[in-house]
Amino acid sequence: MTSGVGILHGMKGTVIVLGGRSEIGLAVATRLAEGGASTVVLAARRSHELDAEEAALKAAGASTVARVEFDADDTGSHERVLGGIFAEHGPVGVVVTAFGILGDQGLAERDAAHALAVVHTDFTAHVSVLTQLANLARAQGHGELVVFSSVAGVRVRRANYVYGSAKAGLDGFASGLADALSGSGVRLVLVRPGFVVGKMTEGMSPAPFSSTPGAVADATVKALRRGRDVVWVPPVLRPVFFLMRLLPRAIWRRLPR
């Protein structure tokens, strides 16, 4: 059994992964299925292509895996799509918002349209999705929302400031939403990973204290089990970034991604 699993036996409610082909999102859902979640909804573009993801979840113990067409960038569709998922597959236990893009920093510095595309997906679309999810979860009286921020947003670096600024905005929005949800029966878990070695970062040199999708998923499920609201992956990044905030700007701007 995977480390950190076997901890959510008896967990009730559907698991939704927004960004159904995300390595991290799928890893979290797999662990939740191994821990007792019976129904998983994978929401993504080209949802008909999610055969491998569905098979992995069923192998992990999910009895039902539904696929829903979902475009994070189409904010006008969010209310309809998310409302439909809650209505058809509720009650919902956990929603994992696992969509996002790194973008091309060099291109974003030259092309405003690309910079806007990164910010739209990594921040604006999340604001829309999380607002809708908060309303739906409040209405059912319970639920847990998992949001993936990044240490890139804790102090934005020159080397990836477009992506970092979007994550900084998401981190702030999610932190405020978590406070707004206090006492509602709905909880938001904010996950701040460092560099994650996976498909999204393929070809890039790993940064210090790198992790994997599996490690991020283990930490996320552990946080759900223990009722933690904020989790750093790996944990050492919390004190590291506390110290990094004190670095002079002249040094900070020379740091790599």
N, C-alpha and C positions, 0 to 999 in steps of 0.2 A: 504493500500500500504506500502511496506517495506520502512523503513527509508533510505533516500538517493536515492530512485528511483523516477521516474517521472521527471528526470533531463536530460534525453537523448532522449526525444521525437524528432523524425526527424533524429535520428542518422542513418547514411547510411553505408552500408558495412557489410560483414559477420563477425561474431565473431567466432574465432577458439580457442578451449581449447585443448592444448597439455597436456595430462594427464586427459582424459575425465571423469574419475571416482573420481578425486580429490574433496574433500569437498569444498575447497576454490575455486578452478577453477569453479566448478558447481555453487557455490553461486554467483560468479561474473557474470557468463553467465546468470543466472536467473534474476539478477537485470538489466542487460543490455537488456534482452528480455522484462522485465516489462517496461523498458524505451523506447522501440520502435525497438530494433533490431529484424529483422524478420527471419534471417537465422543464425543458429549456427552449427558449425562442431565440433563434439566430436572425438578427435583422441586419441586412446589408444590401448593397447594390448587387445585381446579378445573383440573387439568392438561389436561383436554380443550379448554380455551380458549387454549392456547399456540400456536396456528397461526402467528401472526406471528413469534413468537420462534423457532419451529422453522425457518421459511422464512429468517429472517435468518442463522441458523447454517449452514444448507445453502448459502446464497449465499456464505458466508465460506469454505466448503470442507469442512465436516463431511459425511461420507458417511452417518452414522447419528445421528439425534437421537431419543432415547427419552424418554418422559414417564412420570413416576411420581407418584402421588398422595402428597402429603407435607404434614402439618400440624405446623409447628414447635411449636405450643402443646401438642400431644398427646404429651407426653414418654413415655407408656407405649407408644407405637407406634414409637419411634425405633430400638430394637434390631432389630425385625422389618423395618422399611422399609430401613434402611441396610444391614443384613446381606443383604437380598434384592438390593439394587443391586450390592453388591460381588460376590455370588455369580453374578449373571446377566451383569453388564457388566464385571467385572474382567479383567485387573488395572487398578487405578485409579491414575492419575497425579496429578491435582490435584482437590481438593475445595474449592469456594468456598462459604463460609457467608454468604449474602447476604440473609438474612431479618432483619426488624426493623421497629419502629414508632417514630415520634416521640412519639405521644401528645399530649394536651392538658395543658400544665402547669397552667393555671388549674383545670381540672376535677380533675386529680390532687391538687391541694392541698385540694380539698373532698371528694373522693370516694376513699376508700381502695381501693375495688374497682378503680377505673381506675388508680390508682398501682401496685397489685399487678399489673395486666394488663401495664403497660409493663415493669415489672421482670421479670415472668415471660418475656415474649417476648425482651427484649433481653439478659437475663442467664441466668435459670434454664434456659430452653430451650437456650441455647448450651452451658451446662455439660453438659447431657445429650447433645446432639449431638456435641460435641467429645470427650467421654469415649468414646462409642461409636466415633467415627471413629478416635481414637488406637488403640483396641484392634484395629480392623479393619486399619488401615494397618500396625501392628506385625506382625500375623499374616502379611501378605503381604510384609513386609520392606522396604517403601519407600512413598513417597507424600509429597505436599505439601499441607498444609492452609492455606488462606487465610482469615484472620479479620479482619473489619472492626470495629475499635474506633472511636474518635473523639477529637478533641482536647477534646470536651466532657467526657471522663472524666479528662483529665490534671489539671485542677483544676476541680472542679465549681462552676458558677455558680448564683447564686440564681435567675436567670431561667429555667433549665431543669434544676433540680437532680434531678428524678425521672429523666428520660432520662440526664442526666449521671452520676448515681450508678450506674445500670445499666451504662453504658459503662465506668465506673471499675472495677466489679466484673469485667466481661468482660476488660478490659485486664489486670488482675492475674491472673485465671485463665489467660488465654492465655499470658501471659509465663511463669508457672510451668509450664504444660504444655509450652511450648517447651523449657524446661530439662530437664523430665522425659523428653522425647523424644530428647535429645542422645545420639548413638551408636546409635540404634535403626534408622537408615536413613530415618526419617520426620522431616520438617522442617515447622515452623509459621512462616508469614509473617504478621506482625502489621502491619496497615495502619491508620494514624491520619490520616484525612482531616479537613480543616476543614469549613466549610459547603459543601455540594454543591448546586449549582443543578440541580434536576430535579423530577420529579413529586412526590417525597416532601416537598419544601420549597416547592411551588407556592404563590404568594401571600405568601410571606415575603420580607422585605428581605434581600438577600445580605449576609453579614458580610464584613469585610475578609479578603483572601487566599482568596476563594472559589474553588472548582474546579468541574468538571463530571464526570459519570459517565465520559466518555471519558478525561479527564485522570487520574482515579483508576485506571482500567483500565490505561492506559499505564504508570503508576508501578508498579502491581502486577505486570504482566508483566515489566517491567524488573527488579524485585526477584527474581522467580522465575528469570530468566536469570542474574542476577549472584550468586545465592546469599545475598541479604541477608535478614535476619530481621525487621527493623523498618523501615518506610518511612513518612515523613510526607508528606502531600499538601496543598499544595505544600511543598517542603523548607524554605522560610523559616519555617514554623510551629514547627520544632524550636527555634531560638534565641528566637523570639518567646515561646513558652510557658515557656522557661527563665526569661526575665525576668518573665513574668507571675506565676510562682510567688512572686516577691519582692514583689509589690504588697501593700500593707496591706489587711487584710480590709475595712476601712471603704470603701475604693475599689472593691475587687473585687466586693462585693455589689451595687454600682450598675451594673455592666456589663450590657449587653443580651445576649441570646442569642448 
